[in-house]
Amino acid sequence: MRVIMIMAVTVDGKIGLDEHHFPDWTGTEDKRMFKQLTTRAGALIMGSKTFDTIGRPLPGRKNIVLTRNRSRRSEWENLVFTAGEPADILSDLEREGFSEVVLAGGARVNYLFARHRLIDEIIVTFAPKIFGSGISLFSDPVNMELKLEEFKGLGRDLICARYRVVK
């Protein structure tokens, strides 16, 4: 199972001002790329704060939301709430026929997968913003070595970098 973490960050490395900050600052090109990659994978994993900020599952994809609240239930067919371990979630997805999944944050979920060395690729879009403070890519320290595979401009102001995680 291939795990691709996709995040947009400001120039100062923040993914949001706070846990309620709606990700509408990344630009059309970034959103288009995100939709293309998540649709190709067919499944994405996010934390409950990220899901609550979006407010609904993304259509045409299986949405898996990590939550510590075991009483959360889904009213949508393509949304699953789980308190499962990252490796177990990936095993379940493989049994369902998925070969890749997009990890869509937030910082705590990114950390949980990084801690277990489950991330294979990281795609980062750098947006021309500076928040000065806010949420980092990971909630806790991680140690990863990356190899740059590709970088390109997205539209006029965004830069997208794709890294392979060296394991």
C-alpha positions in Angstrom: 0.0 0.0 0.0 1.5 3.3 -1.1 0.8 6.3 1.2 1.1 9.7 -0.4 0.9 12.7 2.0 -0.4 15.8 0.2 -0.2 19.1 2.0 -0.2 22.8 1.1 2.1 25.0 3.3 2.9 28.6 3.6 6.4 29.8 2.9 7.0 29.6 6.7 5.9 26.0 6.8 2.3 26.2 8.2 -0.7 24.2 7.1 -3.1 26.5 8.8 -3.5 29.3 11.3 -5.4 27.1 13.7 -7.5 23.9 13.7 -10.5 25.7 12.3 -8.8 27.5 9.5 -10.5 26.6 6.2 -7.9 25.7 3.5 -9.2 28.2 0.9 -5.8 29.9 0.7 -4.0 27.4 -1.5 -5.3 28.4 -5.0 -7.3 26.7 -7.8 -4.3 24.8 -9.2 -3.5 23.2 -5.9 -7.1 22.2 -5.4 -7.3 20.7 -8.9 -4.1 18.7 -8.3 -5.5 17.5 -4.9 -8.7 16.3 -6.5 -6.9 14.6 -9.3 -4.5 12.7 -7.0 -7.2 11.7 -4.5 -9.6 10.6 -7.2 -6.8 8.5 -8.8 -6.1 6.9 -5.4 -9.8 6.4 -4.6 -9.3 6.9 -0.9 -8.0 9.5 1.5 -7.3 9.6 5.2 -7.7 12.7 7.3 -8.2 13.7 11.0 -11.5 14.6 12.5 -10.5 18.3 12.8 -9.7 18.4 9.1 -13.0 16.7 8.3 -15.0 19.0 10.6 -13.4 22.0 8.8 -14.4 20.7 5.4 -17.8 19.6 6.8 -18.6 16.8 4.3 -16.8 13.9 2.6 -15.2 14.5 -0.7 -17.3 12.9 -3.4 -16.1 10.0 -5.6 -13.6 8.8 -3.0 -13.6 6.8 0.2 -13.0 9.2 3.1 -11.5 7.8 6.2 -11.5 10.0 9.3 -9.3 9.2 12.2 -11.0 10.1 15.5 -10.7 9.3 19.2 -14.4 9.7 19.5 -15.7 6.2 19.0 -19.3 7.3 19.0 -19.0 9.2 15.7 -21.2 7.7 13.0 -21.3 8.5 9.3 -24.5 9.5 7.5 -22.6 9.1 4.1 -21.8 5.9 2.2 -18.3 7.1 1.3 -17.3 8.1 4.9 -15.9 6.0 7.6 -14.9 7.2 11.1 -12.2 5.0 12.8 -10.0 4.9 15.9 -7.9 2.2 14.3 -4.1 2.1 14.1 -2.6 3.4 10.9 -1.2 0.0 9.8 -4.5 -1.6 10.4 -6.3 1.0 8.3 -3.9 0.4 5.4 -4.3 -3.3 5.7 -8.1 -2.9 5.5 -7.8 -0.7 2.4 -5.5 -3.2 0.7 -8.1 -6.0 1.4 -10.7 -3.7 -0.3 -8.5 -3.5 -3.4 -6.8 -0.1 -2.9 -3.2 0.1 -3.9 -2.6 3.7 -2.8 -4.1 6.2 -0.4 -3.7 10.0 0.1 -2.9 11.2 3.6 -4.6 14.6 3.8 -3.7 15.8 7.4 -3.9 17.4 9.8 -0.7 17.5 11.7 -1.6 14.8 14.3 -2.6 12.3 11.6 0.5 13.1 9.6 2.6 12.4 12.7 0.9 9.1 13.4 1.7 7.8 10.0 5.2 9.3 10.0 6.0 7.8 13.4 5.3 4.3 12.0 7.3 5.1 8.8 4.2 4.4 6.7 4.5 7.5 4.4 6.1 6.7 1.0 5.8 10.0 -0.8 5.2 13.6 0.2 3.8 16.2 -2.1 4.0 19.8 -0.8 2.5 22.8 -2.5 4.2 26.0 -1.3 1.8 28.9 -1.3 2.8 32.6 -1.3 1.6 33.2 2.2 3.2 33.7 5.6 1.1 33.1 8.7 3.9 33.8 11.3 2.4 31.2 13.6 0.1 28.2 13.2 0.0 24.5 12.6 3.1 22.7 11.3 3.1 19.7 9.0 3.5 17.3 12.0 2.2 17.7 15.5 5.3 16.2 17.1 9.0 15.8 16.0 9.7 13.3 13.2 12.9 12.4 11.5 12.6 11.6 7.8 15.0 11.7 5.0 13.5 12.8 1.7 14.7 12.6 -2.0 13.4 15.3 -4.3 11.7 13.5 -7.3 10.1 16.5 -9.0 9.3 20.2 -8.6 7.2 22.4 -10.8 5.2 25.6 -10.8 1.5 25.4 -10.3 -0.1 28.3 -12.0 1.5 31.7 -11.4 2.4 31.7 -7.7 2.6 28.1 -6.4 5.5 25.7 -6.3 4.8 22.0 -6.0 7.6 19.6 -4.8 7.3 15.8 -4.8 9.6 13.9 -2.5 10.2 10.2 -2.0 10.6 9.1 1.6 13.9 7.3 2.0 13.3 4.2 4.1 
